[in-house]
């Protein structure tokens, strides 16, 4: 899979998307990197620690987030994208669900559109991605948690994978190239704790959809709920999700803590791929 100028071996390796929130109110690091000098310093640190993609977001999507205008979002992200492209030239992702922001970000240097609404919010997003021949990460999301069918029967798995199929169909119908699509199971979006755990348990089924996928569970509330830890104490829980994702064939993880997750990926892949001829006793 090619993203920007870089080839990714998505069949055999899991890559890291590092998070850069240039927002005042993101759930984990809001306000830490909303100044240019701090943003660039953090990008440099993430790249040194092994980030493969830098994901730049200008609007928080945490529960209860404050929606901002397209213009305000562009004012936040475009100068950062241009500076990151100029100073470091990595693979850059724009974290947005708004087509005007995506279009401007691509022009500024973004290689990938990370859409937390999986083309379901903005009716022209798919066309922007297709016309510009960029990669995209399409997340499963819902405006509510009603996973019942037309007869009112509740079936989370069936409804969830029907949603995933609809996302894929929307992308393909718009002309987005198959080798430009990444799926995101949507941990933390339109789901409660039990649903989030179920989604992560069935990551193998996401892979069976035929596209590479990215797990984005870093520091999220499901980890806090399971471990009873605040957001700044969820590193070990995040690493556990990364290890499980690698074993389930994930091609990407989106994380805040690069070094720790990179080491976990390297070790997990070494165990998974180990091969030696051993004469077993009969």
N, C-alpha and C positions, 0 to 999 in steps of 0.2 A: 504494500500500500504506500503510495507516495503522497506526502503532505508537504506542501511548499516544495522546497528543493531536496527534501530528505526522504529516503526510502525506509519504511518500517516493516520489519519481518513479523507481521501480526499473527502468523501461524505458530511461531515458536518462542516468542519472547513477549514479556509484559513491560511496557514503557510507562514512564511517569509524566503526568501532567501536573505541573506546579501551579499553585493558586496565587494570583495577585489580585486582591480586591482593592481597587482605588475608590473605596466607599467609606462614608463615616459610620455606617450602621450594619455591616455584615456581622453574622452571628458570632464568629470566632475572632476575627482580626479587624473589625471595623475601626477606621481611623488611624491604623498603624502605618498604612502605605499610601495615604491620599495626598502626600506631597511628592513632587517629582524626584527629589534627591533620595527620599526614603524608598520610593518605588524602584528606582534604578539599582539602588544598593541591594534590595531584596532580590531582584532578578539576578544580579551578579552572584549572590550567595546561592540561590537555587540552582543556577547553571553549574556552578562549581561542585555542588553536592550531587549532581547527576540528573537534574530535570531534563526531560527530552522535549517538552512543550511548555510554553508559558501561557496560561489562561488568564486573560485580563478582563475583569468585570467592573462595570460602573454603577450597577444597581443591585442592591441586596435582594436576595430571594428567600431570606429567612422567613419563618412564620410571622405574620403581622408586619411585613416590610412596607415601607412607604414608597409608593410608585412615583417615579419621576418622569419628566418629559423626555422625548427623544433628544431634544437639544441639550438638556442638562447632562444626559448620559454621554452624548458625543463630546461635550466639553470636558468630561472627566477622562474618557478613554482614548480619544484620538491623539492628543499630545503624547500620551504614554506609549501608545503603539508606535508612533513615529520615532520616539526617542529610543525605545527598546530595539527597533529595527536598525536604527543608525548606530547604536552603541555596541550591540551584541549580535544581531542578526540570527536569532534562534527561530525555531518554528513557533509561530504566534497563533493563539486561539482567541477569539472574541466571545465572551460569555454574554449573549444577548438573545432575546426572543423577538426583537423588533427589526423588521427588514430595513428601515432607513439607517439604523445604527449599524447593522451588518454590512450594508452596502458601503457606507463611509469607512468602516473599519477595514474592509477588504482593500479599498483604495489606499488607505493609510499603510497597509502592509500586513494585514491579518491573513493567515493561510487556512484557517479552519473556523467554522461557525459552531459554537456550542450552544444549542437551543434547548433550554430547560422545558419548553413546551412542545418539543418534537414536531414542529411545523403546524401545531394545532391552534396557536394563538393568532398568528399573523398570516393571513391568506396569501401574501406575496413573498413570504420568506423562502419558500421552496424555489420559486423562480429566480430570486437573487442568487441563491446558492448554485443552481443549475447554470444560469447564464455566466457566472464567473468561474465555473469549473473548480470550485474550492471544495475541500473536504468538509464534512459536517458530523457533529455528534448529536444524535436525536434522543432526547430523554422521554421516558414514559412519565406522564403527569396527568392529573385530573383536577377539575375544579371542585369536586366533592369526592367523598369516599363511598358512594353508592355503587357497589359492584354487583348489583342484582341484574337479572336478565329481564326481558320484556314482560315476563309473567310474574316478576317480583321475586323470583327465586335467587337467593344469594349464592354466587359462585365466584370467588375471588380469582382463582387461577384461570378459569375460562374467560372471564371479562378482561383480565389483565392481558392475556396473550391475544385476545381480539383487538385490544387497543394497540398492542405492538404491531400486529398485522396491518392495522389502519395507518400507522405511522410509515411503515415500509411502503405501502401502496401509494400514499401521498407523495413520498419521495420519488418513487419510480415513475409515477404518472407525470411528475413535473420535469422529468428528464435528468434528475441527479444520477450521475454515474454510480454503478453498484460499488466500484472500488473506491468510492469517496465517502461511503456511509459507515458510521460507527453508531452502535446502539448504546444507550445508557438505561439500565433497569429502573432508575428513578428512585433510589433509596432516599427517603425523607420527604417525598413530594406526593401529596394526596394519599398517604398511607399512615396507618398507626403502627405501633411497635411490632405487633404480631405480623402484620403484612410485610413490613420491612425485613423482618427475619425470614419470612417465607420466600420473599424475592431473592434474598442472598443465598438461601439454601438451594434454590432452583436455578442458579446461574448457568449451569450446564444446559438448561433449556433455552436460555437466551442465546448461547453460542450456537445451538442447533437451528436457530433462525437463519443462519447462513451468513452472518455479518460479524466482524470483530466487535467486541463490546468493551466498554469502560465502566469500572465500578467507581462511584464517587460517594464513599461513605465516611470520609475523613471527619472526625470529631463530631459526627452528627448525633442527633438526639437518641437514636436507637442504641448507640453505644452508651450514652449517658444513662438510659433507662435500664440497660442490662447490668452495667457495672456500678450504677449509682454514683457517677462521677460528674463533676462540672466540666464545662467545655475545655478548660485548659489542662485537664487531667485525663484525656482520652487517647493518648498516644498509643499505649499498649493495645487498647481495643481496636484502634485503627489499623495497627500492624497486623493484628489477627485477621481482620477482614481482607487485608492485602494478600496475606499468605493463602487464605482460602480461595481468593479470586484467582491467584496464579494456578493453584491446583485445579481449578475449574475452567481453565483456558482463557482467562481474561487477557486482552491485548493491551489494556491501559488501566491505570488507576489514577484518580485525581486526588491529590493529597496536599496537606499543608507542610508536613514534616518530610523533607526530601531524603536526607541521608539515612534516617532510620528505615524508611520504607524501601529505599533502594537496596540496602543491605539485606533486608528480609526477602526481597525478590531474588537477589543473587543466590542466597542460600537455598531458598525453596526450589529455584530452577535447577540448581546443582544436584539436589536430592532427586528431584523428579526425573532428571535426564541421565542419572548415573547408570552406567552399563558396564558389567564385568562378567566374564565367563566363570561361573561357579559350578563345581561338580557337587550336586546335591546328593545326599545319601538316599538310597532307595527305600 
